[in-house]
């Protein structure tokens, strides 16, 4: 599988998650957007962890970085941090750490 195809699948998955959140907000206008976002996040975390299960061979080089729950969590948090920092929404003009010049 080429990295171009993988990027396309990555982008498609991310776009569909956003579309699902938007659709749920439209279908449930009285719902708390944070509740919808947290529900989406919970589902994504469960799926991400499911896909990162080690194979069961303690000598497997491919699974060395995800051999323990703590290692998987560390990798999940790092990937989440990177995605958040790359987001257009990471910085807000209303954030308390935004300067006013």
N, C-alpha and C positions, 0 to 999 in steps of 0.2 A: 504494500500500500504506500503510495507516494505521500510525501509530507504535504503537497498541495491538496490532495484528496482528504487527508486527515484534517487540515485546516478548514476545509469546506464542511466536513462533518461537525467539527468543533463549532464553527460559526452557525451552522444550522441548528444545533442543539441549543446554543445560547439564545439565538433569535426566537426559537420556539418556546423557551422558558419565559422570555419577556412577553411574548404574544399571549401565552397562557395567563400570566399575571394580569395583563391588560384586559383580556376577555373576562376573567373572573371579577375584576373590578366593575366592568360594564354590566355583567349579569347580576351582580350583588352591590348596587350603588350605596347601600347603607352599611356595607361591611367595612371594617377597619382595614385600610391598605396594609398596615403593619402586620395584621393577622394573616392576610393573604401572602405577603412576602415571607413571613416566618414559616408558613406552611410549605411554600415552594422550596425554601431553603432546607427545611427538614427532609423533604423528599429527595432533594438533590444530594444531601449529605448521606442519607441511607444508601442511595444508588451508588455514590462514589465509593463508600466503604465496601459495599458488596463487590464492586469491580476490582478492589484492591486486596482481595483475600489471598494470602500466600498459598502456594500449591501443596504444602504439607511435607515437602522434602527439606529438612533443615540445612542441607548443603547447597540448595538452589541459589545460584548467583543472581538470577533475575528477581528473586524474592527477598534478597538480603536487606533492602531498604524498607521493606514493609513487613518484616518478620514478626513484629510485635504490635500490639494495639497502640502503644505510645508512638512508635515510628510512623504508623499510618496516620495518627492524629497530627503529628508534627508536619508530615507531608501535606495533609489536607489544609492545615492552617497556613502553611507557606503558599500553597497554590491560591487559597482564598485571599490572602494578603496581596499577592501579586495582581489578581483579577480586580480587587477593589482599587488598588492604586492606579491601575490602567483605566479605570472607569471615568467617564465624563462627569459623573456625579460624586466622585470622591471628595472633591473640594466644593464647598458651598459658599456663596457670597454672604450667607447668614451665619457661617460657622464662627464660633467665638475666637478662633485662632487666626481669623482673616484680618489683615491690617487695613486701615483706611488711610489712604494718602490723598 
